[in-house]
Amino acid sequence: MRTLFPLLIAGLAVPALAQDSYTLDPSHTIASFEIRHHGVSLQRGLFPRGQGRAVLDPVGGGGRIEVSFDANAVVTGVEALDRVLRGPNFFNTAVHPRIRFVADAIRYADGKPVEATGQLTLLGVSRPVTLEVRDFTCTTHFLRRIPLCGAEVRTTLRRSDFGMNFGLPHLIGDEVRLAIQVEGLRDF
């Protein structure tokens, strides 16, 4: 019995998952996009100041990423175009003020996230999207002395999948290249 009791206790002890939680830094979480204009040039824009959280579990192979952007904050460098993009033909920000991505499937390679699959919600429509995670790197924040991780995240999507059809097919392209630079500080 003396031998059996320690074995039972050891069997009940479950190792903790190597899971880390990060709060995204709004001043370093920015989404940019590129789309064809008249088939001859690329129109670029961005959504500054994203917010969200990332829970990464490379040991268990899981995690969750949530990030959102204020659609009203769209910036192209041309104020008149920004107003058009906020309107009903594009982001319709009066009705749909946020763009949101939530991923519950994260793929890792060598202990680093390389892909996140989840739902992108745009104009009230949610569709599955897979984001490629590039250059995931961690360090110590130089002022706060806490872990800081960052990456560049990319995907290509069709805006028509979300009901954004204005200007198709010749005025404005359907394919949108999306890149998100992201930094997060580890939660304690």
N, C-alpha and C positions, 0 to 999 in steps of 0.2 A: 504494500500500500504506500510506503514511503517513497518508492520509486515512481509509482503511478501518478501521484498527486502533482509533482513538478512537471511531468510530461503533459498532463491535462492542462495545467496553467500555461505552459509554453504553447500548446496547440491553440489556445484561445487568443493568444497575443497575435494581432494582425499588424503587419508592418504598415507604417504610414506611407501614403503615396507621396512621391516627390512632386507635389503640386505647388505652383507658385502663382500668385495673383498680382496683376498689375493694373494700376489706374492710368489710363491714357492721358498724356499731357496735351491739353488743347492747343497750346502754342506750337507744338511740334507734330501734330496729327492733321495732315492736310491732304485732301483728295484733289487730284487734277484730272482733267479729261481732254481728249482730242477727238475731233469729229471732222469729217470732210465737208467743205463748204463749196457748193457749185461744182464739186468734183475736181477742183483745181488747187485748193489749198487746205490747210488744216486750221480749224478754229480751236483755240485752246481756252480753257477756263479752269477755275478751281473753287473749291469749297474750303475756306480756311476754318480752323478751330473745331476739329472733330472731338467727340467725347465718347467715353466708353470704358470697357474693362476687358482684360484678357486673363483667362485662367489656363495655364499651360501645365500639362502633365506628360512629359516625355517618357517617364518610366511606365506609367499605366496606359499611355497611348491615347489619352483623351484630352479634354479641355473644352473651353467655351470662349468665344470671342464675340463681343458686342461693340459696335461702333456706329455712331450716327452723326449726321451733318445737318446744319440748318440750310435748307434749300434757298431761303431768302438771302443768304450771304454769298450767292454765286457772284464771281468776279471774272470778267474777261478782259478788263482794261478799257472797255467801251461802255460807258454808263447807259446809253440808249439800248444797247444789246442786252445788258444785264436786266433792264426793265422788261424787255420782251421775253427773256428766258424765265423770269418770275411769273409771267402771265399764263393764261389758260391754254395756250398752244404748246407750252413746254412743261415747266415744273409745277405750274398751277399752285403756287405757294399759299394762296389764300385758303385753299382746301387741304393741301398736302405739304405742310411746312417742313417735314423732316424726311431725310433719306436714311434708311437704316439697314445694316447688315448684321445678321446673327448666325454664327457658325457653331455647330455642335460636333462636327467631324473634322479633326485635325490630324494630318499625317506628318510624321516626324522622320528625319533621316539624321543619323549621327547625333541624336539628342536635341536637334533643332527643328522647329516647325518649318515645313516646306510647302504645305498646302492646307487651305481651310475651305471646307464646303459647308454652305448654309443657304439662308434665304436673304435675298436682297429685296427690300420693299421700297418701291418708287411709285409715286402717283397712286398709292393705295393698293398696288398690285405686288404680290410677293412671288418671286421666281427663284429656283435653285441656281446658285452661282458658285463656281470654284475659283478661289483666289490663289495665285502663286505667291508664296512668301520667299522673297529674295534677301540675301545679305542680313539674316537675323544675327545680331551681335549684342552682347551684354558687356557692361562695364560698371564702374561705380560713378554715380553722379558727383561731379567735382565740388559742388557746394554742400549738398545735403548728405553726402557720404552714405547713400543707400543704392542698392542695385537699380540700374537703368538698362532697359533693353529697347532695341529699335530694329526696324526692318523697312524694306520697300515691298509693297504688295501690289500685284498687277492682275488684271483680267481684261478680257474683251467681251462686250455684250452688244445685243441689239436693242435699241431704244424702243422699237416697235413691239417687243415682247412685253413692255410695260404700258402700252397704249399711247406712247408718244409718237404720233404718226405725221405731224405737221411737216410739210416740205419734202416728204418722201415721194419719189425716189431721187429726184434730180437736184432740188435746191439744197437739201442737207442730207448727209449720209445717214444710214441706219446703224452702222457699226461704230461703237464708241470704245475707245481705248481708255481704260481707267487705271490710274496709279495712285496709291496712297502711301505717303510717308508717315510712319507711325513711331512714336516713342512712348514708353510706359515706365512709370516708377513702381517698384515693388511695394505692395501693401504689407504692413506689419500688424 
